[in-house]
Amino acid sequence: MTSAEMQFMQEAIQLSIENLKGNRGGPFGAIIVKDGIIVGRGYNQVTSTNDPTAHAEIVAIRDACQNLNSFQLDGCVLYTSCEPCPMCLGAIYWARPSKIYYACTRHDAAAINFDDAFIYNELITPISERKIPTEQMMREEAILAFRLWQDKLDKVKY
């Protein structure tokens, strides 16, 4: 790891510590860097915003995308104080940064009661056996939007 990479990770770690001290959410911080410049910052804001999706990585992605005026993070690097949870990992893959660096592991997070194992397990469980009952309905009515999208000539692909 280079000196610059270590400094960027230290920035993400510092965000996690400042966030914890400010009682804004869990002990997680993330930054997004493009061409050596921080373009997005985020810290966990779940409890302060009553938003279960306000994890550090997602907040940083939102910030970077707004600052870059883009819905994708091509050429960007994400530095996060902890291995991303399944939700964040999905968002990261949709944003398409070039690389992810993380500090603590998901096992470190589980040791302080941030355990995502149940979500990883749910992902491989058949829908009919998941803990939250899930039932498909009105597919034929909903598929119209997909057909319209497929035929749309001026769509922005992503």
C-alpha positions in Angstrom: 0.0 0.0 0.0 1.4 3.4 -0.9 1.6 6.4 1.4 -1.3 8.1 -0.4 -3.5 5.0 -0.1 -2.7 4.9 3.6 -3.6 8.6 4.1 -6.9 8.0 2.3 -7.7 5.0 4.5 -6.8 7.1 7.6 -9.3 9.7 6.4 -12.0 7.0 6.2 -11.1 5.7 9.7 -11.1 9.3 11.1 -14.6 9.8 9.7 -15.7 6.6 11.5 -14.2 7.9 14.8 -15.6 11.4 14.5 -19.0 10.0 13.7 -19.0 7.8 16.7 -18.0 10.7 19.0 -20.8 12.8 17.4 -23.4 10.1 18.1 -24.6 10.3 14.5 -24.5 6.6 13.8 -22.4 3.5 13.9 -18.6 3.5 13.8 -18.2 3.4 10.0 -16.6 5.9 7.6 -15.9 5.9 3.8 -14.4 8.2 1.2 -14.2 8.0 -2.6 -11.1 9.2 -4.4 -10.7 10.1 -8.1 -7.3 11.1 -9.5 -5.9 11.6 -6.0 -8.7 13.9 -4.9 -11.4 13.0 -2.4 -14.7 13.4 -4.3 -17.1 11.8 -1.7 -17.3 11.4 2.0 -19.7 9.4 4.1 -20.2 8.2 7.6 -22.9 6.0 9.1 -26.1 8.1 9.7 -28.6 5.3 10.3 -29.7 6.4 13.7 -29.4 10.2 13.2 -31.5 10.2 10.0 -33.8 7.2 10.7 -32.6 5.8 7.4 -31.5 2.2 7.4 -29.7 2.7 4.1 -27.6 5.5 5.4 -24.4 3.4 5.7 -21.1 5.1 5.2 -20.4 3.7 1.8 -23.8 4.6 0.4 -23.6 8.1 1.8 -20.1 8.5 0.2 -21.4 7.1 -3.1 -24.3 9.6 -3.1 -21.9 12.4 -2.2 -19.4 11.5 -4.9 -22.0 11.0 -7.6 -23.5 14.4 -6.8 -20.1 16.0 -6.9 -19.1 14.3 -10.1 -22.5 14.8 -11.7 -22.6 11.1 -12.6 -24.4 7.9 -11.5 -21.2 5.9 -11.9 -17.8 6.1 -10.3 -15.6 5.1 -13.1 -11.9 5.6 -12.2 -12.7 6.1 -8.5 -11.4 4.2 -5.5 -13.5 3.5 -2.4 -11.8 3.5 1.0 -14.0 2.2 3.9 -13.3 1.6 7.5 -15.0 -1.8 7.4 -15.7 -4.5 4.8 -18.9 -3.5 3.1 -22.2 -5.2 4.2 -24.3 -6.9 1.4 -26.4 -3.8 0.8 -23.4 -1.6 0.5 -21.6 -4.1 -1.7 -24.6 -4.1 -4.0 -24.5 -0.3 -4.2 -20.8 -0.3 -4.8 -21.1 -2.7 -7.7 -23.8 -0.6 -9.2 -21.6 2.5 -8.9 -18.7 0.6 -10.5 -15.6 2.1 -8.8 -12.3 0.7 -9.9 -11.2 -0.6 -6.5 -12.3 -1.1 -2.9 -10.0 -0.9 0.1 -11.3 -1.8 3.6 -9.8 -1.9 7.1 -11.9 -3.9 9.6 -13.5 -7.2 8.4 -17.2 -8.2 8.7 -16.1 -10.5 11.5 -14.7 -7.6 13.4 -18.1 -5.8 12.9 -19.9 -8.9 14.1 -17.8 -9.0 17.2 -19.4 -5.6 18.2 -22.9 -6.7 17.2 -23.0 -5.5 13.6 -23.5 -9.0 12.2 -24.5 -9.3 8.6 -24.3 -13.1 8.4 -28.1 -13.4 8.5 -28.3 -11.3 5.3 -25.6 -13.4 3.6 -27.6 -16.5 4.5 -30.9 -15.1 3.3 -29.4 -14.3 -0.1 -28.8 -18.0 -0.7 -32.1 -19.2 0.8 -35.0 -19.9 -1.5 -37.5 -17.0 -1.6 -40.2 -19.3 -0.1 -38.0 -20.1 2.9 -36.8 -16.6 3.8 -37.5 -15.0 7.2 -39.5 -12.2 5.8 -42.5 -13.7 3.8 -42.1 -12.7 0.2 -44.7 -13.3 -2.5 -44.8 -12.4 -6.1 -47.9 -10.7 -7.5 -49.2 -8.8 -10.6 -46.2 -9.7 -12.8 -48.3 -9.3 -16.0 -49.3 -5.8 -15.1 -45.8 -4.8 -14.0 -44.0 -6.3 -17.0 -45.4 -3.4 -19.1 -42.8 -1.1 -17.7 -40.1 -3.5 -18.8 -41.5 -3.7 -22.3 -41.7 0.0 -22.5 -38.1 0.3 -21.3 -36.9 -2.2 -23.8 -38.5 -0.3 -26.7 -37.5 3.2 -25.4 -35.1 4.8 -27.9 -33.8 7.7 -25.7 -33.0 5.6 -22.6 -29.9 6.2 -20.6 -28.3 2.8 -20.1 -26.6 1.8 -16.9 
